[in-house]
Amino acid sequence: MKKMMQWLSIFLLCSVFSLHAQASEEITADIYANRAGVKILSGVANAATGWMELPKNIALWSQKNDSILIGFPEGLLWGLYHTAGRTASGVLDFATFWLPTYPTPEPLFVWDDFSKESDYYGFRMAR
């Protein structure tokens, strides 16, 4: 009798959790489709416009430094770094759009905030 009660308890717990998982599937399907669409769009856009990081960083670093002799080369080097980073993250986001993660770069597009230096985050899981 005790064994029967244990099996019944396990069965009831499993059925309760499976109903919850089934109910949240509809919500996550819409969210998943939305995030996949944003990720593929940002991947294509970032791969195509990654070169815009070069003039953006030259302008940013020239404003940060008083001397153009320091700001321009520093901006050029950081611009090359961010150009490669944004282009690579765009290709990565395009290749992995089916994973439920957020897009890699921050800001999402190079033109979103020209006064902010770009940053790249690994696979941040969406919840």
Phi, psi and omega in degrees: 000319180296320179295321179296320179293323178296315180294322178295319178297316179297317179298316180294319178297317179295320181290325178295314181290329179290327176295321178295318179294323180290324180290324182278352179296321181294320179293314183289336178294318177293316179295318180298315180296321179295313181292323178295321178295316178296320183291320179289322178294314179293328178296314179294315182295318181289326176293324182279329185247019179298332180296340180290347176293332182297302178293329178298314182286328175298316178294317180298312184285333175290327177286327182289325183258147179287326184261134177290336180291337177262318185293319183293309179296322179295317177295324178295315179294314178294327178295318177296319178298311182287332175297313178295319181296314181291320179294316179294320179292328175295317177296318179296316179295322178295320182287333184243030182298336183283347176279140182279062177241164176283157174299154189286311187281157175223118002294159188301316177241154183296329183272357181298313181214098183288345181267001182247134177287140183288153176219153184232130180245144178293197184291094175275120184287139178273141178229000000 
